[in-house]
Amino acid sequence: MHAVVTSAEETAKATRAGDPRITRVIVVQQNPWWAGRHGIYRSIVTEPERADRAVRAVHTDSTITVYQAYSPHIADPALRAGRFVEPFARGRMTWVKPSFLWMMYRCGWATKTGQERVLAVEITREGFEWALGHAVLSSHDARSDADHDAWARRLRESPVRVQWDPERSLRLDRLPHRSLQLGLSGEAVDRYVDEWIVGLTDVTATAHRIRDLLAAGDDRAAATSLPPERRFPLPPEVARRIGATL
């Protein structure tokens, strides 16, 4: 769950409490440059144990939720079928994102052309872990793979790619820690479509509601409307393979 606070003192108190249910502390502060003049608020997202690279997502013991944005032309048939069907193209790499805010950054709160509908895709934990176990970093990282040629060969052969991009704040500003993007192709796309999907939910209205709350200056209400993401535990061997922080 989120802990929403309004001061540095409350932040320290929430952090010291050590409640395992609190996975994100969202601080809503009055902007000191504008306070008293325009009543504009800014939001800062911090975490007591911030990791450089970690998977943060809505997840249960058996599933994890990822996000994708499509045009109504693709989203509507998928929602009716409960899975991706034509005109969804299996022959192209498809990218899934566990972070809701990174998805909002990518699709502009569901306003960009071809990304007007945001889908929450609940998939099996087993499928997600299979993808991570077969993934290769999209860019070479000597910290996790010293042999560049071997990495390049695996990249050509693997059906799954991992990319770490800067996580985004409530206002979609760049944050210092990284968020996972998972690219699926070939066998991985077939498994995703045919085996892993548990359910599809249209969350476009949620995206628009949060955007409107931010536009109205109500960062607190916007923050409490976010999906309850928390750190997804990774086996050490998987974390090393994808360059995650242990």
Secondary structure, 3 states (H helix, E strand, C coil): CEEEECCHHHHHHHHHHCCCCCCEEEEEEECCCCCCCCCCEEEEEECCCCCCECCEECECCCEEEEEEEECHHHHHHHHHHCCCCCCCCCCCCEEEECCHHHHHHHHCCCCCCCCCEEEEEEEEHHHHHHHHHCEEECCCCCCCCCCHHHHHHHHHHCCEEEEEEEEECCCCCEEEEEEEEEEECCHHHHHHHHHHEEEEEECHHHHHHHHHHHHCCCHHHHHHCCCCCEECCCCHHHHHHHCCCC
